[in-house]
């Protein structure tokens, strides 16, 4: 399985700039968060200073009233600090959740606009990871990353300021172990960064594998391949476990080491400070006590910065992936301005060439014309290019050369939405969403009244079977229509096409996977759907297209023969061979 890698700078400033750019809609809240961060950074270091004054100026001198006053002051500062901490935590989380909500909507909207070619080559599980896991990571960045890390840095600076103001010698003694902490923090940061990248890759691969194989579970079971797929899953899941265990290992080593370094600093401070007090070099005991508090406060944010830096780094990786997806230009340009209220249904392909990949053409110089109300059939072996023709008509892909015109207007001149609302497509593999039959027919369009749904179902002969189901049109078809037969799903797809009343209908292998009885129902639906409309039909069963006005016989992306059923039989060519192969039992 393909691995995604992230290399380069520790912090990519360009990606970081894009990350910070997500804050713009919430600048007012963010500025207030900055103020709260500054307040948090100041309130913490003030407490040891207040305690030092209380001990040296009031307790040591027996000033009871002064002690009471300082106690109330300290208590007030604690309450204020608690309120500020609460506001800071809540606001940073609120900003983070607002941002990921906006980003998820933006990302999903972008996915809806991407061309099908993009989805052909991108694992769905990876896109799910981008839209769910990677976006969720950014919430931690804004709640535990940027704001919290900024607050830690400011806290450290204020602590150093108070320490140097009180006694620079004690400060230098207290910070003598700092180089060891910096080295261990740097090593931890690099190791955990590498591990986090492995974790993200493992999550992406796990999502891709699970999504793909659950979707294709029928194939796995048909070919009795459960054990092999189970083995593959165990390998991917084991890699995921290893990556997480390695991160736990680094945490379990780093934090005890940091604690030992912090305790060593306090030990040095007590040893040196006590000697100075006994010699009279430090007149106030409160200074020594406040320094012990400062050391505890100083090392905590340094330890947290390493962790939060990696949260930020993980956010940078996720942001880079999200940004690359958002910056993807693999969408059909919708530059058309022409908008038709209705169509006559004239379709014309003029010297069309098309390739899914570079110069590997699947359609070569295709030309044909379908007049309004006429039925065109496409026949040929698998891979002949039939489905590519209908994909191009709806602009699911853009052509390489030539031109496609509807009602004498190039399809690239139409607004994409307007073009597709006039073309009804019924595919062989019908996709139904989890929900009711009515919701699958209207696709949630509130402008389609329920009586129109019923009328369309009546017209194509599907209403009877729908109303026999529990709940009728409110029957839940489950994911991908699992509770319905192939024929029933196909009939619902005809109702879906009919309810939008298109002027051009496209039928792709609409009867290739059903029994003879169901085929009669579907054939009836096809006749109703095609009546008065321009139709393009793909079918392996020649019985479904013998009445077509025009039949194109395709092979290897080229049109080999054209004409109606009788004309093609008279040619005694490819179509005739195909006809005799399908009807040899009847004709003999």
N, C-alpha and C positions, 0 to 999 in steps of 0.2 A: 504493500500500500504506500502510496506517495506520501513522503514526509515533507512538511513545511519547515523551512529554516529561516531563522532571523539572525543575521550577522551585522557587523558594522559597529557604529558608535554605541557607547554605554547608554547615552540618551540622545536620540535623534531630535535635534532642535526643530527641524521642519515638521516632524510628526507631533512633537510637543506643542508647537504653535497651533496645529490643527486641533489638538486636544483641548487647549485653552479656548480656542475659537467656539467650542460648543457652549461656553459659558455666556456668550454675548446676550442671548435673550433674557438672562437673569443677572444682568450687571448690577442692578440695585441691591438685590439680595447678596450678591457676591461681595460687594463693597462693605456691606454691613458685616458679613462673615469675616472679612479682613480686619475690621475694627474689633470684633469679638476675639479673633486670634491674637491680636496685639494685647487686648485686655487680659486674656488668659496667660499670655507670656509674662505679663507684669505682675499679676496677682500672686502667682506661685512664689517667685523669689522674694516678694515683700514679706511673707510670713516669717522666715528665719530672721530677717532684719528686725521685725517687731519683737520677736522672742528675745533676740540679743539685747535690745534696748530694755525690755521688761526685766531681764535677769540682772543686767549691770546697773541700771538706773533706779530700779524700784525694789526688786527682791533683795539685792545686796545692801541697799540702804534702809530697808525696813519700811518703805513707803507703801502702806497698805492701800490707800486711796488710789495712788498711781497704778498699783497692781490691778485693782478692780477696773479702772478706766482702760488699761491696756488689754485686759481680758475681754471686755466688751468690744473693744476695737478689733481684736483678733477674731472674736466670734462673728462680728459683722462682716469682716473680710472673708471668712469661710462661707458665710451665707451668700455673699456677693459672688464669690468664686464658683459656688455650686450653681447659681443661676446662670452665670456666664458660660460655664461648662455645658449645662443643659441646652442653652440656646445655641451654642456653637455646634454641639453634636447633632441637634435636631435640624438646624438650618443647613449644615453640610450634607446631611442625609437627604433633606428635602430637595436641595439643588441637584444632588446626584440622581435622585429618582426622576425628577423633571427632565433632566438631560437625557437619561437613558430612554425615557418614554418618547421624547421627541426624536431621538436618534433611531430607535426601533421603527417608528412610523416612517421616518425618512428612508431608512434602509429597505423596509418592505415595499414602500412606494417605488423605490428605485428597482427592486427586483421585478416588480410587475411590468416595468417598461423594457426590461432587457429582452433581446431577441432570443428565439428558441435555440439558436446555435450556441449561445452561452451555456444553457442548461444541458445541451447535448454533451459538453465536455467537462462540466463541473459537477462533482458528486453532491447530491442533495444534502447528505449529512453534513458536509462542510458548510453549506449555506445556512443550515439550521444552527450550526455552531456560531457562525458570524452573527446571526440575528438574535440568538439567545445567550449563549455562554460568553462570547466576547463582549457583547453590549453590557451584560451583567457585571463583568469585570470592571467596567468604567464606573459603576456605582461605588465600588470599593475605592477607586482612585480618588473620587471627589470626597468621600467620607473619611477614608483612612490614608489617603495619599497626599495630594497637594496641600489641602488646608491643614491637616494634622502635622505634616512634615514642616510646613512653614512655621507653625506654632512651636514645634520642638526646637527649631533653629533659633527662633526669637527667644525662647525660654533660656536656652544655653547662653546666648549673648547677654541677657539681663543678669543671669546668675554670675557670669564672669565679671560683669560690671560691679555688682554688689561685693563680690569676693575681693577684687582688686582695691576697691574703695576702703574696705575694712582692714585688709592686711595682705600686702603683695607677697611676703615671704611664705605665709601659710598657703596662699593660692598656688605658688609655684611648686611647693611640696605636694599639695593635693593633686596637682595635674601631672606629676612626674611619671605616672603610669599610663598617661594618655597615649603616647606613641604605640605602646603595645596594644591598646584597645583599637587604635586606628588601623593597625596592620591586621588584626584579627577580624575587624569589621569589614575591611576591604576584601579579604579572602572569602569571608562569609557571603558578602554581596555578590562576588563573581560566581561562586559556586551555586548559590541559590538562584541567580539569574539563569544560568545554564539549565538548572533543574526545572525551573518554571517553564522554560521554553519546551522542554521535553514533556512536561505535564500537558501543556496546551496542545502539542502535536498528538499526544496520546488521546486526549479528549476528542479532538477532531476526527482522528482515525476511528475511534470507538463509535462516535455518532454516525459516521459514514457507513461503517460496517453494519451496525444494528439496523439503521433505517433501510439500507439496501436489502438486507437478508430477510427482514420481517416482511417487506413488500413482496419479495420473491419467495416467500415460504412455500407456496404451492410447488414451485420448481424443485426446491430442496427436498421436499417430501416425495414428490413423484419419482425422483431419481435416487431415493433412499440415501441421501447424502448428509443426513443429520450428524453423524459422527465426525465427518470431515469438517463441516462448518462449525461444530462444537469445538474441535481442536483449534481451528483458526481463531475463534473468538477467545479461547483461553489464552492463546499467545498474545493477542492484542490487549486483553484485560490484564495479563501479567505484566506487560510493559507499562501499562498505566499504573499498576500497583508499585512497580519498581521506581518509577519516576516520583511518585508521592512519598514512598518510604525514604528515598534519598533526600528529599527536602526535609522530612522529619528528622533524619539523621543530622543534617547540618544545623537545624534549629537546636537539637538536643546537645550538640557540642558547643555552639556559639554562646547560648545564653548562660550556661554555667561558667564558661570562661569569662564572660563579661562580668558576672557576679563576683568571681574571684578577684578580677582586676579592680572592681569597685571596692571590695572589702580591703584589698591591699592598700588602696589610697587612703581609706579611713584609718587603717592601722598606722601608716606613715604619719598621717595627720595627728593622731592621738599621741604617738611616740614623740614627735617633734614638738607639738603644741604643749603637751604636759611638761616637757623639759623647760620650755620657754616660760610657762606659768610659774613653775617652781623657782626659776631664776629671776622672775619678776619682769621678764621682757614683754610679756603680754599681760597688762593690768586687768583686763576683763575676761572672766571665765565665759561669759556669754558669747564672746567672739568665737571661742573654740567650739561651743555647742552649736552655734549657727553654722559654722563651717562643716560640721558633721552632717547637718541637715542639707546644706548646699551640695555636698558630695553625693548624697543619696539622690537628690533632685537632678544633679548634673548628669550622672551616668544613665539614669532611666531614659531620658529622651535620646541620648546617643545610641543606646541599644535599640530603641524603637525606630530611630531614623533608618538604620540598616534594613529593618523589616519593611518599613514604609517605602523606602527607596525601591525595594524589589516589587512592592505593590504597584508603585509608579511605573517601574520598568515593565511589569506585566501588562499594565494599562497601555504603555507605549506600544508593546507588541500587538495587543488587541486593537488599538487605534489604527496602527499601520495596516492591519488586515482589513479593518472596516473601511478605512479611507481608500485602500486599493479597490475594494468592491464598489464604493460610492463613486470613485473616479473612473470606473470602467466605462468605456465608450461603446460597449457592445450592445447598443440599442438602435432600433430602426429610427432614422431621422424622420420626424413628423413635421416636415416643412410644407406640406400641402395646404392649400388655401381653399380648394374647391369643395363645396358642400352641396350635395344633391338631396332634395326633399324626397325624391323617388327616382327609381331607375327603370329603364326599359328592359335592361338585361342583356344587352349586346356585349359579348366577350370576344376579345381578339388578342392572340399571341403573335408577335411579329419578330421572327428570327431570334428567339430567346435562347440564350446560353446561360447555364447555371452550374456552379460547383459548390459543394459544401466545404471543400478544402482546396484552396489555391486553384490549380489548373486541372484538377481531377473532375472533369465535367460529367455530370449525371444527366444533363439535358443539352442537346446539341442542335442548334438551329431549328428550334421548334416553332412552327407557324400553323395556325388554324383560326377559324372564325366560327362563332356560335351566335346565330341571330336570336332576338328576343323570343322567349317561349320555346325554343328548340332544346332537344335533349342530346347531349354529347356523351358518348361512352368511351372509356379508355380501357384497353385490354393489353395484356402482355405478361411475360414472366416476372417473377419477383426480381426487383432491382432494375426494371426497365425504365423507371422514372415517372411512373403514374402518380404516385403520392407527391412527388416533388412539384408536379404541375399544380395541384390544388393548394399546396403550401405557398406557392408563389402568388397565386391569385388573391389570397387573403393577406399577402405581405407578411407572412411569418418569417420569410427570408427575402432578401433583395436579389434581383437578378444581376448577372455579370455583364451581359450584353443583350441588346435587343430592347423590346418594349412590350408591355402588357397594357391593353386599353379596355376600359369598360365604358360603354356608351360614347366611344370615340374620345375619351379623356384618359390620359395616362394615370395608372393607379397611384403613381408617386405624387400626382397633383391633388389627389383627394386627401382630405383630413383622414387620418388613420381610423379614428373612431367612426366617422361617417361611412368609410368604405366597408368596415367589418359589420356594421349594423344592417347592411343590405345583403350580406352573404350568410346563409345558413349552412353550417357544416355538421354532418353526421358521420362520426368516425367509427371504424370497426371496433376499436377498444374504447368503449364508452366509460367515461369517468363520472361517477356520482359522488358528491360530497356527503359526509355524514350530516343527516338532517331529514326533513320530510320530503315527500315526493314533490309537493307544491314548491318548496324552496329550491329544489333541484331543477324544476322546470323554469321558474322565473329568475333563478340565480339571485334572489333577494331584491329584484327590481320592483320598487313600490308602485311604479306606473302601470304595471300589468295587473288588471283586476282578476279576481278569482274566477268570475264567470267566463272570462276569456280563456283561462287555463282549462276549464271544463269543456268549453267548445272545441278547443284544439285537440284535447284528448278524445273527444267524441269523433272528430273528423278523421283521425288516424286509427281509430279502432282500439284505443288503449283504455278508454274510460271504464269499460266493463271489468277488466282485470284489476284496475286500480281500486275501484269501489268495493271489490270483493276482499281486499286486504284489510286487516284490522286498522281502523282509523281512516281508511280511504286515502285521500290526498294528504292527510297528516301522518301517514305511515312512515316510520323512521327506517330509511334504507340502510343505515349503518355505514361504516367507512367503505368507500369504493363500491357501494351498492351490494355488499356481500350477501344480503338476505333475499336478493332477487335473482332470477335466472338470467342467462345471457340475453334471451329474447325479450324479457321484460325490460331489462336495462336499455336495450336497443329501441324498444317502443317509446320509452320515456325520452330518449334522445330525439326521437322524431317529434314528440310533443313540444320539447324544448325549442326545436328549430321552427316549428309551425307557429308557436305563440309569438315569436318575434316578426312573423310575416315577411320573410326576406324575398327579394326579387330574383336572387340567384341562390340555388341550392347545390351543395356538393355532398355526394354520398360516396364514402370510401369503404368498399368491401362490406356494405351494410348487411348482407345476408350470408356471409361466408362462415359464420360460426353457429348456425342455428339449424334445428331439424326442419323437416319438410312442412309440418303443420304450422310451426312458428313462422317459417319463411312465407307462407301464404298470407299471414297477418301482416308481416313486414312489407310484403309486396303490395298489399292493399294500402298500407301507410305511405309507401313510396309513391304510388300513383296519386294519392291525395296531395302529397307534399309537392310533387312535380307539376301538378296541374296549373297551367297558366304562368309557370315560372321557367326561367332558363335553368337547365340542369346539366351538371357534369357528374357522371357516374363512373366509379371504378368498380369492377366486378370480375371475379374469376368464373362465376357461373354465367354462362352465356345466355341462359334462359331469362335472366333479369334484364338483358339489354337488347334483345332482338328487335324491340320496337323503337329503339333509339333512332333519331333522325340522322345521326352521323356517328360512326365508330372509328376511332383511331387505334391502330395496332402498333404498339411500341416495342422496341427492343434495343437495349444498350443505349438508352437516352435519345433515340431517333425514331421518327415516325416511318414505319416500314410500309404500311398500307392504310388507306382511308376510304370510307364509303359507308353505305348502309349494309344491313345484314345480307341481303340478296346479292348486292354488288360484290361484297367481299367473298362470298361463297363462289361466285363466278370466277374470281381471280385464281382460285385453286392454289392459294399460297399459305402463309402462316396461319391466318384466321381459319381457313378451311381445315388445316391439320388439327388445330385446337378444337374446332367444332366436332370433328369425327372422333377425337380422343374422348371428349366428354359424353358423346352420344353413341359410342360404338355398340353398347349393349342394346340400345333401342333400335339403331339402324340395321343391325345384323339380322 
